[in-house]
Amino acid sequence: AISQTATGVKIELSGTNYGNHRILALDTANGNAFNESSRQTINIQTTTFNGLLERIKVDPRELGLIWIDTQGHEGHVLSCADVIEKTNTPIVLEFWPYGLQRSGGYPMLRQLFQRSSRIYDLSTSLNGQKPLSLDQLDQLYQANSLGKKAAFWHADLLIL
């Protein structure tokens, strides 16, 4: 797993969807819409985004696109990925406020948003679409971070 540090963490295992395993949430009091508190957990080792590139011997300048769907952990993954800023690599990520709220990752992701020149919602046509403002992203986050209904809402964002 990729996170902001190379350390050991607990993963919440989904019994029905292998793409829905998640690093154990920091804020479980406000997020148990899918009964995550009953999930089995295991310990795993993490690395950083930069550490992964070094380990697999990929030159960051060769990256054409970074696509991230880490079930709300996107802020953690990108918080220490300085190679992205150095190369201006486009990013597509799942913006899932419920997961971001549970992981405590929105403040870190918001910092990336502040440094980005353009952010687009891929659920709508890019033809004529204006980039999302930081206020609009904050509103989407606030409206969809808590509650069972909101927990299902997500969007894919293109960050340039």
Sequence and secondary structure as in RCSB ss.txt:
>XXXX:A:sequence
AISQTATGVKIELSGTNYGNHRILALDTANGNAFNESSRQTINIQTTTFNGLLERIKVDPRELGLIWIDTQGHEG
HVLSCADVIEKTNTPIVLEFWPYGLQRSGGYPMLRQLFQRSSRIYDLSTSLNGQKPLSLDQLDQLYQANSLGKKA
AFWHADLLIL
>XXXX:A:secstr
 B SSSSEEEEE  SS GGG EE  S  TT  TT GGGS EEEEE B HHHHHHHTT  GGG   EEE  TT HH
HHHHT HHHHHHT  EEEEE HHHHHHHT HHHHHHHHHH S EEETTS  TT     HHHHHHHHHHHSSSHHH
HT  EEEEE 
